[in-house]
Amino acid sequence: MKSLFKNLNFGALVVLLSVVALTVSWKNHESKRLTFQWFEVSDNGSGNTNKVIDGPYPGGTPGTECQEPEGNMCAVPIDRQSYTGPINTLAHAYQLQTEGKILVGEPVYREEE
């Protein structure tokens, strides 16, 4: 009977430690999730240096006016990670991504005017 209680206590301890380890690993995983923010883009011609990042997209996310597969770029999602400096153009954003400071997602477009 004593061995049954010893095994039960050991089993309960293993289960408790497993739950704690799972909880900690999940919390670390959640903190590493990508947090993309949409930025408004003024498309002033071809080339990434002509695509000026104006700032955060009004309202947070682009609406139906900005969901075309091609045309004038109107918004781009960027995960700033720990970078807090300015991002002026799409070329600058891609340079920062190459340096490992930010992540740039797929841009969206509006119909050409």
Disulfide bonds with the S-S distance in Angstrom:
Cys66-Cys74 1.47
